[in-house]
């Protein structure tokens, strides 16, 4: 009997020793502290500690306050850090402590209805998030061959988009616009009217007052319960603005992996690029195209490619990214880069907005690259007929406005002029009115059923 007891005790000690051994092996090594040696602009230089790109470090100021920072570069034994908050109080030889376990975002259903910042901390004074799950801020790439193809149209509740620029579930679309042409209002309409399980809104680098305005005025109360808002206003450090976009994307990825249909609205992709430009120039990266360093054009696809459909059986992220075009210049380098990596673009025109027509979508300059894959041949033909009438009218707008066009000179122009009042009524939509997909197609069918102009040029006779 004593031998059996001794054997049991030995087994118990072996199991306990094994558990302790595994715990010791899983314990991260002690963090070696360093010291702050230099601060120039937004960049901090530290020596004496080791950390990798993306790791977080804690800086201890003279008054004992702790300042978060992130490793954004290195040269030899020097680490380049960027503070994520106010850096007042830092001085020479301040302690720099690498912090393990950083770069993770709390996720879970507890985020629904909440407003958080670029550090995934609550801004709404509703208490802690209490999220048990954590995901990497940088996300996990999906094998492109494992993604589900675009096969299903998404009802966004806006007639002109549903009918002429049909969006597929899982598509990435850019909203190209200058300032003050209604892009925030259009985003709000999509947030209220799009059929999606979860809405994730990233307000990156915009004015601080727009956060509360978006929540209280643009987003309907019933939609807040299925929305997560990530706000990193313009007065935040550039690193926090970058993090805001990454956090919003990481939250959207979490819900997609739960099998949800996610609508990601990010305003704006341009501010994300500008934040990366500030960081790149601060650590000595050489500017390339119009002052933007190469890292900007590497970051953009890394962010955008995280949206889209997941593998078979997973959910989807349909993403809308606003792109600011300075002076309505569509050849801006960020606009050019975004146009190349997105699945389509919707251009908002200042000229249309000044006429009082909203949403001010320039249909002729916009395109959905997935429309031909998710719509019927009849739908595509009707959309083409309306686009052709629009293009014909725009080409002769000056002559028509001046009264120089003589009716009967060109049957195509005559048909476009006759349809123009109905086309304008079709393209505009009240902000408080939702037009579903079937109603949009019905209106398009009714409009294009009008007598159309012939597709061939009118014949002429020689005298």
ZAMARGU-4260 file (C-alpha; in steps of 0.2 Angstrom, whole numbers, plus 5000, padded with zeros to 4 digits):
<rodrens>
0) 5000/5000/5000 | 5014/5012/5004 | 5022/5009/4987 | 5006/5014/4978 | 5005/5029/4989
5) 5023/5034/4985 | 5019/5031/4966 | 5004/5042/4967 | 5014/5056/4975 | 5028/5054/4962
10) 5015/5056/4948 | 5007/5071/4956 | 5025/5079/4958 | 5029/5075/4940 | 5013/5083/4934
15) 5016/5098/4945 | 5034/5100/4939 | 5028/5099/4921 | 5015/5112/4924 | 5028/5124/4932
20) 5040/5120/4919 | 5028/5125/4905 | 5023/5141/4915 | 5042/5146/4916 | 5044/5142/4897
25) 5029/5153/4893 | 5035/5168/4904 | 5042/5181/4893 | 5060/5187/4896 | 5063/5201/4907
30) 5062/5218/4898 | 5079/5227/4898 | 5076/5246/4901 | 5084/5259/4890 | 5085/5278/4890
35) 5079/5292/4880 | 5094/5301/4871 | 5086/5312/4858 | 5069/5320/4853 | 5067/5329/4836
40) 5050/5334/4831 | 5039/5319/4833 | 5053/5306/4834 | 5061/5299/4850 | 5078/5290/4850
45) 5081/5277/4863 | 5097/5266/4867 | 5100/5252/4878 | 5084/5242/4875 | 5078/5229/4862
50) 5062/5229/4853 | 5055/5226/4836 | 5045/5236/4824 | 5027/5238/4830 | 5032/5235/4848
55) 5026/5247/4862 | 5037/5255/4874 | 5033/5265/4890 | 5042/5281/4894 | 5043/5287/4912
60) 5044/5306/4913 | 5052/5316/4927 | 5035/5319/4935 | 5032/5300/4935 | 5019/5300/4921
65) 5019/5286/4909 | 5019/5290/4890 | 5015/5276/4877 | 5026/5275/4862 | 5028/5263/4847
70) 5044/5257/4838 | 5043/5264/4820 | 5061/5261/4815 | 5079/5258/4821 | 5097/5262/4816
75) 5111/5252/4824 | 5108/5251/4842 | 5096/5266/4842 | 5077/5264/4842 | 5065/5277/4834
80) 5049/5279/4844 | 5034/5288/4840 | 5023/5294/4855 | 5004/5289/4854 | 4999/5304/4866
85) 5006/5320/4873 | 5025/5320/4875 | 5026/5335/4887 | 5037/5331/4903 | 5049/5320/4894
90) 5068/5324/4896 | 5085/5317/4893 | 5088/5300/4900 | 5070/5296/4903 | 5067/5278/4906
95) 5061/5267/4891 | 5053/5251/4896 | 5048/5239/4882 | 5030/5232/4885 | 5026/5214/4879
100) 5009/5209/4873 | 5006/5226/4864 | 4999/5227/4847 | 4983/5218/4852 | 4965/5224/4850
105) 4951/5219/4862 | 4936/5212/4851 | 4919/5205/4855 | 4900/5208/4854 | 4903/5220/4868
110) 4910/5233/4856 | 4893/5235/4847 | 4886/5252/4851 | 4902/5258/4858 | 4914/5273/4852
115) 4933/5269/4855 | 4949/5278/4850 | 4964/5273/4840 | 4971/5264/4856 | 4954/5254/4857
120) 4950/5263/4873 | 4931/5269/4876 | 4927/5287/4872 | 4909/5286/4877 | 4910/5285/4896
125) 4900/5269/4896 | 4913/5259/4906 | 4926/5247/4901 | 4924/5236/4886 | 4925/5219/4895
130) 4931/5210/4879 | 4939/5194/4882 | 4945/5190/4864 | 4961/5199/4857 | 4966/5200/4839
135) 4982/5207/4831 | 4982/5225/4826 | 4990/5221/4810 | 4978/5207/4806 | 4981/5190/4798
140) 4982/5189/4779 | 4970/5178/4769 | 4976/5167/4755 | 4969/5176/4740 | 4964/5159/4732
145) 4954/5155/4748 | 4943/5171/4747 | 4925/5169/4741 | 4922/5178/4724 | 4910/5193/4723
150) 4893/5185/4718 | 4879/5194/4727 | 4874/5212/4725 | 4873/5223/4741 | 4858/5234/4744
155) 4864/5251/4750 | 4848/5259/4749 | 4853/5273/4737 | 4845/5272/4720 | 4859/5279/4709
160) 4871/5267/4717 | 4860/5252/4717 | 4855/5254/4699 | 4870/5261/4690 | 4885/5257/4701
165) 4879/5241/4709 | 4890/5235/4724 | 4894/5217/4727 | 4895/5210/4745 | 4913/5210/4750
170) 4918/5224/4737 | 4930/5238/4741 | 4925/5255/4734 | 4932/5273/4735 | 4922/5289/4737
175) 4932/5302/4729 | 4927/5320/4733 | 4934/5337/4738 | 4929/5346/4754 | 4910/5350/4757
180) 4902/5340/4743 | 4892/5328/4754 | 4903/5313/4757 | 4899/5312/4776 | 4881/5313/4772
185) 4882/5299/4759 | 4892/5288/4772 | 4878/5291/4784 | 4865/5286/4772 | 4874/5270/4768
190) 4876/5267/4787 | 4857/5268/4789 | 4851/5260/4774 | 4864/5246/4769 | 4858/5228/4774
195) 4873/5223/4785 | 4874/5214/4802 | 4888/5225/4809 | 4893/5243/4804 | 4911/5248/4808
200) 4915/5267/4806 | 4932/5274/4806 | 4933/5293/4808 | 4952/5295/4804 | 4960/5313/4804
205) 4943/5322/4803 | 4937/5336/4813 | 4933/5332/4831 | 4915/5339/4831 | 4911/5327/4816
210) 4912/5312/4828 | 4898/5318/4839 | 4888/5324/4824 | 4890/5308/4815 | 4884/5298/4830
215) 4869/5309/4835 | 4863/5317/4818 | 4869/5305/4804 | 4868/5288/4812 | 4850/5283/4817
220) 4847/5277/4835 | 4842/5260/4829 | 4858/5258/4819 | 4870/5262/4834 | 4866/5246/4842
225) 4874/5237/4828 | 4888/5249/4825 | 4906/5251/4831 | 4914/5269/4829 | 4933/5271/4830
230) 4937/5289/4831 | 4955/5296/4829 | 4952/5315/4826 | 4964/5327/4817 | 4972/5333/4834
235) 4978/5315/4838 | 4996/5311/4835 | 5000/5303/4818 | 5003/5286/4825 | 4985/5286/4833
240) 4977/5291/4817 | 4986/5276/4809 | 4980/5265/4823 | 4962/5271/4821 | 4962/5264/4804
245) 4970/5248/4809 | 4958/5246/4824 | 4943/5248/4813 | 4949/5235/4801 | 4954/5223/4815
250) 4936/5225/4822 | 4928/5222/4805 | 4939/5207/4803 | 4934/5199/4819 | 4915/5201/4815
255) 4918/5194/4797 | 4927/5179/4805 | 4911/5176/4815 | 4901/5174/4799 | 4894/5192/4799
260) 4891/5203/4784 | 4901/5219/4789 | 4900/5236/4782 | 4916/5246/4785 | 4915/5265/4782
265) 4932/5274/4783 | 4933/5293/4782 | 4946/5295/4776 | 4960/5285/4767 | 4969/5301/4763
270) 4971/5306/4781 | 4978/5289/4784 | 4991/5292/4770 | 4995/5309/4777 | 4998/5301/4795
275) 5010/5289/4787 | 5019/5303/4778 | 5022/5312/4794 | 5029/5297/4802 | 5040/5292/4787
280) 5047/5310/4785 | 5050/5311/4804 | 5061/5296/4804 | 5071/5301/4789 | 5063/5293/4775
285) 5066/5302/4758 | 5050/5309/4750 | 5046/5302/4733 | 5029/5307/4724 | 5023/5325/4729
290) 5031/5323/4746 | 5024/5306/4750 | 5038/5293/4755 | 5037/5276/4747 | 5030/5268/4764
295) 5014/5277/4761 | 5011/5268/4745 | 5015/5251/4753 | 5004/5255/4768 | 4988/5258/4757
300) 4986/5241/4749 | 4991/5233/4766 | 4976/5241/4774 | 4964/5239/4760 | 4967/5221/4756
305) 4962/5216/4773 | 4944/5220/4768 | 4933/5209/4756 | 4926/5192/4757 | 4933/5179/4769
310) 4936/5160/4765 | 4921/5149/4761 | 4909/5149/4776 | 4915/5165/4783 | 4907/5182/4782
315) 4912/5198/4772 | 4918/5215/4774 | 4911/5228/4761 | 4922/5243/4763 | 4919/5261/4758
320) 4935/5272/4759 | 4933/5291/4756 | 4948/5299/4747 | 4950/5318/4747 | 4955/5326/4731
325) 4964/5342/4734 | 4956/5355/4723 | 4945/5342/4715 | 4961/5335/4707 | 4958/5317/4702
330) 4976/5315/4698 | 4982/5317/4716 | 4995/5303/4720 | 4984/5296/4734 | 4969/5296/4723
335) 4978/5287/4709 | 4985/5274/4721 | 4968/5271/4729 | 4959/5270/4712 | 4972/5256/4707
340) 4969/5245/4722 | 4951/5247/4725 | 4937/5238/4716 | 4928/5254/4710 | 4926/5272/4713
345) 4912/5284/4716 | 4916/5302/4711 | 4906/5316/4720 | 4906/5332/4709 | 4907/5349/4716
350) 4898/5356/4700 | 4883/5344/4704 | 4883/5349/4722 | 4882/5367/4718 | 4866/5364/4708
355) 4858/5357/4724 | 4857/5339/4718 | 4861/5326/4732 | 4869/5314/4732 | 4881/5323/4720
360) 4887/5307/4711 | 4895/5310/4694 | 4889/5294/4686 | 4900/5296/4671 | 4916/5297/4681
365) 4911/5283/4692 | 4913/5264/4690 | 4910/5248/4699 | 4922/5235/4693 | 4911/5220/4700
370) 4894/5226/4692 | 4896/5215/4677 | 4898/5200/4688 | 4884/5202/4700 | 4870/5209/4689
375) 4859/5202/4674 | 4862/5206/4656 | 4846/5216/4656 | 4851/5227/4671 | 4868/5230/4663
380) 4860/5235/4646 | 4848/5247/4655 | 4862/5255/4665 | 4872/5257/4649 | 4857/5266/4640
385) 4856/5279/4655 | 4875/5281/4655 | 4875/5285/4636 | 4861/5298/4638 | 4870/5306/4652
390) 4886/5307/4642 | 4877/5313/4627 | 4869/5327/4637 | 4886/5332/4646 | 4895/5333/4629
395) 4882/5345/4622 | 4878/5354/4639 | 4886/5371/4634 | 4877/5372/4617 | 4861/5367/4626
400) 4863/5380/4640 | 4867/5394/4627 | 4852/5389/4616 | 4864/5386/4601 | 4858/5368/4599
405) 4844/5366/4586 | 4832/5353/4590 | 4832/5339/4577 | 4851/5340/4573 | 4855/5324/4582
410) 4842/5312/4587 | 4853/5306/4602 | 4854/5323/4609 | 4836/5326/4607 | 4832/5310/4617
415) 4844/5315/4630 | 4837/5333/4632 | 4819/5325/4633 | 4825/5313/4647 | 4835/5325/4656
420) 4822/5331/4669 | 4818/5313/4673 | 4836/5308/4674 | 4839/5322/4687 | 4824/5316/4697
425) 4831/5299/4696 | 4848/5303/4702 | 4843/5314/4717 | 4837/5306/4733 | 4832/5314/4750
430) 4843/5310/4765 | 4828/5303/4775 | 4822/5291/4761 | 4828/5273/4758 | 4826/5266/4740
435) 4829/5247/4740 | 4837/5237/4727 | 4821/5231/4718 | 4813/5249/4718 | 4830/5255/4711
440) 4829/5243/4697 | 4810/5247/4694 | 4814/5265/4692 | 4829/5262/4680 | 4818/5251/4669
445) 4804/5264/4669 | 4816/5277/4664 | 4825/5268/4650 | 4808/5262/4643 | 4806/5280/4636
450) 4809/5281/4617 | 4828/5280/4616 | 4839/5288/4603 | 4847/5277/4590 | 4865/5271/4594
455) 4872/5275/4577 | 4876/5292/4571 | 4863/5301/4561 | 4865/5299/4542 | 4870/5315/4532
460) 4868/5318/4514 | 4880/5327/4503 | 4873/5342/4493
</rodrens>
